Amino acid sequence: MAELHAEQNEKAFQKQDAVFIGSSQRVLGKGKKLRFSKSVGLGFKTPKEAIEGSYIDKKCPFTGNVSIRGRILKGVVKTHKMQRTIIVRRDYLHYIKKYNRFEKRHRNVAAHISPCFRVNSGDSVVVGQCRPLSKTVRFNVLEVTAAGGGKKKGVKLFQKY
């Protein structure tokens, strides 16, 4: 019962909706714990931490009640200062017909990040569209690729086109 309360750091009791806690000791015994996890599909693997971890997040696409549908976007993590939310910077080129050239533009997208991912500024992420999770958050992180190379001060945001 002690491990059941390990993730209780909110005012409301945290539990997974798909798991009935009362039957866990009778069916599984004392050592094992019951956990719900699913595959989001679209070729994305469920992280090991989502299957074996003990976190509880109802907005997680792997363990919660959120389905991924619509757009799949790539971007670079700009900030990760909020709890379970990151800002993803998406860079693109906009064509100016008058000058027959492109200009650099960007958009910031707020995305929910599950506790099964560890992320730093500069990491590349893949986000998938889901239902609105808050006023500004409509995307969920599906995959994280760590930024390679040494520690640089500036983050290279544009690749060679």
Residue frames relative to the residue before (quaternion, step in Angstrom):
aa qw qx qy qz dx dy dz
M 1.0000 0.0000 0.0000 0.0000 0.00 0.00 0.00
A 0.5780 0.6029 -0.3762 0.4011 3.59 1.17 -0.52
E 0.6745 0.4843 -0.3065 0.4654 3.61 0.99 -0.77
L 0.5574 0.5991 -0.3874 0.4246 3.59 1.21 -0.40
H 0.7405 0.4019 -0.2144 0.4941 3.58 1.05 -0.78
A 0.3928 0.7442 -0.4676 0.2705 3.60 1.24 0.12
E 0.7572 0.3733 -0.1962 0.4988 3.59 0.99 -0.78
Q 0.4873 0.6718 -0.4312 0.3540 3.60 1.22 0.22
N 0.2536 0.7659 -0.5542 0.2049 3.58 -0.03 1.30
E 0.5874 0.5168 -0.3776 0.4952 3.58 1.25 0.39
K 0.6376 -0.5231 0.3889 0.4105 3.57 -1.27 0.23
A 0.7148 0.3988 -0.2400 0.5220 3.58 0.99 -0.83
F 0.5507 -0.6039 0.4558 0.3525 3.59 -1.14 0.60
Q 0.2743 -0.7856 0.5409 0.1228 3.56 -0.73 1.14
K 0.2181 0.7512 -0.6006 0.1656 3.57 -0.80 1.08
Q 0.5094 -0.6156 0.4957 0.3404 3.54 -1.25 0.37
D 0.5072 -0.6801 0.4399 0.2945 3.58 -0.89 0.94
A 0.7046 0.4923 -0.2678 0.4353 3.59 1.01 -0.78
V 0.6956 0.4400 -0.2623 0.5037 3.61 1.25 -0.14
F 0.2589 -0.7433 0.5989 0.1476 3.57 -0.90 0.99
I 0.3626 -0.7841 0.4668 0.1893 3.57 -0.42 1.24
G 0.6278 0.5938 -0.3419 0.3694 3.60 0.99 -0.78
S 0.7256 0.4434 -0.2529 0.4615 3.59 1.01 -0.70
S 0.4744 0.7247 -0.4251 0.2628 3.61 1.22 -0.26
Q 0.6937 0.4689 -0.2990 0.4577 3.62 0.90 -0.80
R 0.6530 0.5144 -0.3294 0.4477 3.61 1.00 -0.71
V 0.7435 0.4274 -0.2327 0.4586 3.59 0.83 -0.98
L 0.8027 0.3417 -0.1549 0.4636 3.57 0.70 -1.10
G 0.4700 -0.6360 0.4825 0.3766 3.59 1.06 -0.56
K 0.7188 -0.4868 0.2954 0.3989 3.56 -1.28 -0.01
G 0.7201 0.4969 -0.2742 0.3992 3.62 0.85 -0.92
K 0.7300 0.4406 -0.2480 0.4598 3.62 0.95 -0.78
K 0.1893 -0.7694 0.5966 0.1271 3.54 -1.22 0.51
L 0.4230 -0.7033 0.5220 0.2323 3.53 -1.10 0.77
R 0.0591 0.8044 -0.5856 0.0811 3.60 -0.82 1.00
F 0.2939 -0.7467 0.5749 0.1598 3.54 -1.02 0.90
S 0.1536 0.7506 -0.6359 0.0932 3.56 -0.99 0.91
K 0.1077 -0.8000 0.5894 0.0325 3.55 -1.18 0.59
S 0.4682 -0.6298 0.5344 0.3139 3.53 -1.33 0.20
V 0.3794 -0.7314 0.5154 0.2355 3.60 -0.90 0.86
G 0.4506 -0.6906 0.4516 0.3407 3.59 1.26 -0.27
L 0.6894 0.5131 -0.3452 0.3772 3.56 -1.27 -0.50
G 0.6586 -0.5464 0.3027 0.4196 3.60 1.17 0.53
F 0.5490 0.5968 -0.4074 0.4201 3.63 1.22 0.22
K 0.3655 -0.7378 0.5300 0.2029 3.55 -0.87 1.01
T 0.4572 -0.6442 0.5357 0.2983 3.55 -1.16 0.65
P 0.4479 -0.7063 0.4700 0.2822 3.64 -0.69 1.01
K 0.5978 -0.5842 0.4210 0.3522 3.56 -1.15 0.69
E 0.6329 0.5452 -0.3230 0.4448 3.57 1.05 -0.81
A 0.6321 0.5294 -0.3369 0.4545 3.62 1.09 -0.64
I 0.6836 0.4757 -0.2838 0.4753 3.60 1.05 -0.74
E 0.8039 0.3113 -0.1354 0.4883 3.56 0.84 -1.02
G 0.5537 0.6566 -0.3846 0.3382 3.62 1.18 -0.38
S 0.4187 -0.7041 0.5167 0.2489 3.53 -1.33 0.06
Y 0.4379 0.7024 -0.4689 0.3083 3.62 1.22 0.12
I 0.2167 -0.7458 0.6145 0.1386 3.55 -1.27 0.44
D 0.1491 0.7754 -0.5906 0.1667 3.55 -0.61 1.21
K 0.2802 -0.8018 0.5037 0.1579 3.57 -0.34 1.21
K 0.6816 0.4655 -0.2902 0.4843 3.61 1.25 -0.28
C 0.4502 0.6764 -0.4536 0.3662 3.60 1.30 0.15
P 0.4341 -0.7130 0.4760 0.2768 3.65 -0.84 0.87
F 0.6841 0.4903 -0.2810 0.4611 3.62 1.20 -0.41
T 0.8118 0.2058 -0.0971 0.5378 3.62 1.05 -0.67
G 0.7019 0.4733 -0.2651 0.4616 3.61 1.22 -0.16
N 0.6347 -0.5333 0.4187 0.3707 3.51 -1.34 -0.32
V 0.4678 0.6399 -0.4666 0.3925 3.59 0.70 1.11
S 0.1447 -0.7800 0.6022 0.0898 3.57 -0.90 0.90
I 0.3740 -0.7120 0.5548 0.2133 3.55 -1.10 0.79
R 0.1908 0.7533 -0.6100 0.1552 3.55 -0.80 1.07
G 0.6923 0.4558 -0.3347 0.4483 3.56 -1.11 0.55
R 0.8372 -0.2363 0.1720 0.4623 3.54 -1.03 -0.83
I 0.1933 -0.7135 0.6610 0.1289 3.51 -1.32 0.63
L 0.0421 -0.8303 0.5542 -0.0402 3.60 -0.59 1.18
K 0.2548 -0.7306 0.6102 0.1703 3.55 -1.28 0.50
G 0.1371 0.7886 -0.5915 0.0975 3.54 -1.14 0.62
V 0.4719 -0.6393 0.5329 0.2909 3.52 -1.41 -0.07
V 0.4803 -0.6683 0.4855 0.2949 3.57 -0.95 0.90
K 0.2350 -0.7751 0.5756 0.1125 3.55 -0.77 1.10
T 0.7888 -0.0753 0.0728 0.6057 3.58 0.83 -1.02
H 0.0838 -0.7689 0.6302 0.0684 3.54 -1.27 0.52
K 0.2572 0.8148 -0.4738 0.2131 3.55 0.99 0.93
M 0.6514 0.5078 -0.3227 0.4621 3.60 1.16 -0.44
Q 0.5590 -0.5810 0.4603 0.3715 3.55 -1.26 0.34
R 0.8662 -0.0555 -0.0134 0.4965 3.57 -0.72 1.18
T 0.6735 0.4075 -0.3135 0.5310 3.60 1.15 0.56
I 0.0781 -0.7854 0.6131 0.0344 3.57 -1.00 0.84
I 0.3520 -0.6773 0.5949 0.2517 3.53 -1.34 0.30
V 0.1495 -0.7908 0.5922 0.0397 3.55 -0.77 1.13
R 0.2409 -0.7657 0.5823 0.1285 3.58 -0.84 1.03
R 0.1099 -0.7846 0.6096 0.0271 3.56 -0.81 1.09
D 0.1776 -0.7985 0.5721 0.0599 3.57 -0.61 1.19
Y 0.0749 0.7817 -0.6171 0.0508 3.55 -1.12 0.71
L 0.4131 -0.6833 0.5427 0.2604 3.55 -1.31 0.26
H 0.1676 -0.7757 0.6034 0.0777 3.55 -1.00 0.91
Y 0.3566 -0.7634 0.5063 0.1838 3.56 -0.75 1.08
I 0.1733 -0.7495 0.6323 0.0912 3.58 -0.98 0.96
K 0.3625 -0.7855 0.4626 0.1940 3.55 -0.33 1.28
K 0.6301 0.5707 -0.3363 0.4052 3.58 0.99 -0.86
Y 0.7840 0.3134 -0.1541 0.5133 3.58 0.93 -0.91
N 0.3676 -0.7622 0.4616 0.2659 3.58 1.33 0.02
R 0.6003 0.5363 -0.3540 0.4761 3.54 1.06 0.84
F 0.4279 -0.6702 0.5408 0.2742 3.53 -1.37 0.19
E 0.1553 -0.7488 0.6300 0.1350 3.54 -1.26 0.48
K 0.4855 -0.6612 0.4919 0.2918 3.54 -1.17 0.65
R 0.0276 0.7683 -0.6388 0.0296 3.53 -1.05 0.87
H 0.0961 -0.7944 0.5944 0.0807 3.55 -1.25 0.28
R 0.1654 -0.7395 0.6414 0.1201 3.52 -1.36 0.35
N 0.2923 -0.7275 0.5915 0.1881 3.56 -1.14 0.67
V 0.1028 -0.7867 0.6084 0.0169 3.56 -0.93 0.97
A 0.2990 -0.7311 0.5835 0.1888 3.58 -0.86 0.95
A 0.0020 -0.8061 0.5903 -0.0428 3.57 -0.91 0.95
H 0.4408 -0.6657 0.5374 0.2715 3.54 -1.13 0.75
I 0.1067 -0.7877 0.6040 0.0581 3.59 -0.95 0.85
S 0.4178 -0.7224 0.5064 0.2172 3.52 -0.80 1.10
P 0.5754 -0.6011 0.4199 0.3623 3.63 -1.10 0.55
C 0.5602 0.6073 -0.4029 0.3938 3.63 1.19 -0.19
F 0.6808 0.4341 -0.2864 0.5158 3.62 1.26 -0.17
R 0.1955 -0.7212 0.6504 0.1367 3.55 -1.21 0.69
V 0.0100 0.8337 -0.5467 0.0775 3.58 -0.59 1.12
N 0.1245 -0.7609 0.6329 0.0713 3.55 -1.21 0.65
S 0.6329 -0.5031 0.4058 0.4262 3.56 -1.25 0.28
G 0.7517 0.3577 -0.2821 0.4769 3.56 -0.94 0.91
D 0.5397 0.6105 -0.4128 0.4070 3.60 1.21 -0.23
S 0.3996 -0.6920 0.5483 0.2466 3.55 -1.16 0.65
V 0.0484 -0.8141 0.5786 -0.0082 3.59 -0.85 0.96
V 0.2619 -0.6999 0.6369 0.1893 3.52 -1.34 0.44
V 0.0762 -0.8016 0.5929 0.0099 3.57 -0.77 1.06
G 0.2089 -0.7714 0.5916 0.1065 3.54 -1.17 0.70
Q 0.5000 -0.6660 0.4688 0.2944 3.54 -1.05 0.77
C 0.0016 -0.7771 0.6289 -0.0227 3.53 -1.10 0.78
R 0.7082 -0.3880 0.3203 0.4953 3.58 -1.25 -0.23
P 0.6240 -0.5287 0.3860 0.4267 3.63 -1.15 0.34
L 0.2286 -0.7925 0.5561 0.1025 3.56 -0.76 1.10
S 0.7675 -0.0334 0.0092 0.6401 3.57 1.26 -0.43
K 0.7812 -0.3164 0.2249 0.4889 3.59 -1.25 -0.28
T 0.8219 0.2218 -0.0951 0.5160 3.60 0.88 -0.88
V 0.6639 0.5304 -0.3084 0.4277 3.62 1.14 -0.43
R 0.0572 0.7971 -0.5955 0.0817 3.55 -0.75 1.17
F 0.6989 0.4205 -0.2496 0.5220 3.58 1.29 0.06
N 0.2097 -0.7633 0.6046 0.0886 3.53 -1.28 0.59
V 0.4534 -0.6893 0.4901 0.2811 3.61 -0.91 0.88
L 0.1707 -0.8034 0.5673 0.0602 3.56 -0.89 1.04
E 0.8067 0.0399 0.0345 0.5887 3.58 1.10 -0.68
V 0.1229 -0.7793 0.6118 0.0577 3.57 -1.06 0.81
T 0.0755 -0.7597 0.6449 0.0362 3.55 -0.98 0.94
A 0.4037 -0.7366 0.4913 0.2304 3.55 -0.61 1.18
A 0.5047 -0.6319 0.4951 0.3176 3.56 -1.11 0.74
G 0.3168 -0.7787 0.5145 0.1691 3.59 -0.71 1.07
G 0.6567 0.5336 -0.3756 0.3782 3.52 -1.34 0.00
G 0.6893 -0.4767 0.3628 0.4075 3.51 -1.38 -0.07
K 0.6420 -0.5073 0.4027 0.4103 3.51 -1.35 -0.01
K 0.0234 -0.7931 0.6081 -0.0249 3.57 -0.46 1.21
K 0.5513 -0.6127 0.4458 0.3492 3.54 -1.15 0.56
G 0.7758 0.2869 -0.1520 0.5409 3.56 0.80 -1.01
V 0.3495 -0.7133 0.5666 0.2193 3.54 -1.16 0.61
K 0.3495 -0.7281 0.5495 0.2141 3.57 -0.78 1.02
L 0.1783 -0.8366 0.5148 0.0564 3.54 -0.43 1.24
F 0.7552 0.3213 -0.1939 0.5375 3.59 1.09 -0.62
Q 0.2769 -0.7416 0.5885 0.1639 3.52 -0.97 0.89
K 0.6315 -0.5135 0.4038 0.4178 3.55 -1.29 0.20
Y 0.2445 -0.7864 0.5528 0.1270 3.58 -0.86 0.98
